[in-house]
Every structure is written in structure tokens, then in C-alpha cells.
Amino acid sequence: MRISYSAIDTYKTCPLKYKYQEIDRIRVPKSKEAVFGTALHSALRFMFSRDPLYPTLDEVVNFYNEEWLKLREKTKWPDEESEKIFNRHGASILEKFYKKNQPWNFNVLDLESRFETSIKDKSTGETHTLSGIIDRVDKPDDETYEIVDYKTGRRLPSQETLDKNLQLSIYHLGLLNRWPDIKNKNIRLTLYYLSHGESLSTKRTETDLEATKNSVLGVIHEIKAKIASNNDFQPTPGPLCDWCGYKPICPVWRHLYNKDKSPAPDDIKIKEIIAEYFKLKEESKDNSGRLKELQALMSDYMRQKDVLRLFGDEGYVSKSVKVAKKYDMEKVEEILHSIGKWEEVLKADEKRLEELLPTLSPEVAQKINTLATTKTSEFITASKRKIGPEPTQ
């Protein structure tokens, strides 16, 4: 399998979005944030390009504005003023960045460096390819190679989070594959947060890189298992849904987009059922029997329409599917003791075991997974929060 950090991150955020994007190859308009990030990255690449002189600040900002004119049509803006605010914010970031990081003060080896590196899966004999693009590679001194990745987000991570950052670990592997003579200890990994003008750095050990390979293989195993089990990629609804271009076709949101389009008799009926459900939920008397009947009707409708959320005038009703794993901990203890990992679980704790699994070799993880039994449960929950009437991208 060929996979990138971006695809892994998408899968971890929402498996269904990964399926739409990487397997089904469904194209959607870019988000405002993606257009903003692309324009900034293009301008920063131009800023560090010497031909034969480095560009001035005015030239960088002009280049950014020209890129913006090309990219702004790739998304939908709420209004003209929103587009101008994003554009001005990007120009302001570039001005501050340029003054703090004059390009002639850096020894830049490469810009937007594409890489590929192979990972061997000993459990299957397959070889997978990790690919990506590194924003910038510097050589600040004779011994050090620095990978720099620009971030447009505002939240700065803790050092602990940075030390576990999967993207930087993958980029480290990519650089080692490109220049095998570099030593691990000589590679510095840096995230530069453009909005704050702050950079945060970390390093990786051999042990860290092995854990990275195992983590990537764990994700690949999950994806291949889902493909084999009839594409069972479940959505993960959350705050990031508002930035997802797949909302109109997602089973969590599809009903919101279609509920008012020439409703069929069963669509009208489900609207009445939702209204009754919310009314009974508010009453103090015991209506558990009728509520269960309404839940069953809504669940059947969701199954027929292949949706996971229903929207009414009173709020929305969601169906969540929970898959719980139960391990034979006595046998798990034998396996983990043999590789010196049992102390990391400390006791018969499924949650700690789930956190440990991605760091284990695929062979060990597979042995442990065969000791698990799964139980799938469905739950109906209601929220009085009203969304609409017009859904946003």
C-alpha cells in the first residue's frame, strides 16, 4: 500500500472521510483554511528560492497575492469581506515572518522536498511505501540537518505532544531514506507556527523510529481489514465536520441536506416521530415504553436510508455504534511478558492495552488481537441543538 501522513491523519480523524478521499477518490471544493495554507506555503517556498538573489519582502507579498487570485476560486466564501480578511491575515503573517527570518540567514538544502520510504511488514511479507512532502530542509551547521514544517493553526502543542508527533517522525524516516549517511542524532525536527512566529523542535531515537513504523503498519492493517470487511469505514462526527467537504453525502449529515427536498411519505412520517420523541422526552411521566418504540422506528428508518442522524424542527437524533473489545488478559500477559511490555499495561486494563498495541510489532499485535472478542451495540441519543435551516460547508 502507498500511504502518506496526510492520509493516515485523515483516517485517524474520520475513517469514512479517508474512504471518500483516498479509496473512492471523490473530489470536493477546498476549505477556506486549505486555500489559505496553500497560498502561504507557496509564498514561503518563493521566499527561500534564490534566482540568483533572494526576493524582497514586497516581491514575496506580491507573489502571495498573485497566488491568492489563482486559488480563491477553489472554495466558497461566505461573503467578500471574509475572503479579504483571510487574504490580509496571510499577508500580515508573511511580513512578520520575513522580518524575523531573512532568507539569506539560512542554509536551505531543499524546498517542498518529496520523499518515499519503504516499510517492510514481516507479518505478511508485504512492502509498503510512505510518501510525503517536506516544506523545508536546512543545514544550520556542519553537523545538523533540520526538517521544518510550517503550521497555520493557532494551537501550540506541548513538548510531550511534539515528541510523539507522527508527521515529524515520518519525515525523519523520509530524510534518512534520501540521505542514508545522516545519523539520527544529527536530525532536528521543527514545527514553525506562522500565526505566532514561534518554532518548536524535537528529535527521534532509533526506538522512536521503530515505534513509528509499527504505528504506520498498524494503521495499514486496520485499513486493509476494513476493505476486506465490505468497506466498514465508520464516520467520526465532531467539531471538524464543519470543515469537511463531504458533509452532503456523509450518513451523519445527509438527512439535513435532503429532508426538505420533495419528502416521501416515510420522510413526513419520520418528522412526526422525531417531534413526538422530543415531546415525550420532556414530559415527567414514565414514557419509556413508547420512547423505545419510537427509537426502534427511527433506527429502522436510519438503516433504510443509510444515515446515522435525523434532523427535525426540535433538534436532531443520532445513532452511534460502539464496538467494545474484551481480551483474554491471562494469555495477553504471557505474550507481553515475553517481550518485556507487560509493565506498561500494569494490570488487566483494556484501555491501556489498546494504547500500547500501535507501538508493538505487527506480529505481536496480531497475536493479541486474535485473543479479543468484540461486541457491537447501537445507541440512540437526542440533542435539542438546532442546525440549519441551511447547512454550511
ABEGO torsion letter per residue (X at the ends): XBBBAAAAAAAAABAAAAAAAAAAGBBBBBBAAAAAAAAAAAAAAAAABBOABBBBAAAAAAAAAAAAAAAAAABBBABAAAAAAAAAAAAAAAAAAAAABBAAABBBABBGBBBBBBBBBAAAGBBBBBBEBBABBBBABAABBBBBBBBABABBBBAAAAAABAAAAAAAAAAAAABAABBAAABBBBBBBAAAGBBBBBBBBAAAAAAAAAAAAAAAAAAAAAAAAGGBBBBBBBAAAAABAAAAABAAAAAAAAAABGBBAAAAAAAAAAAAAAAAAABABBAAAAAAAAAAAAAAAAAAAGBABBBBAAEBBBBBBBBBBBBBAAAAAAAAAAAGAAAAAGBBBAAAAAAAAAABBAAAAAAAAAABBBBBBBBBBBBABBBOABBBX
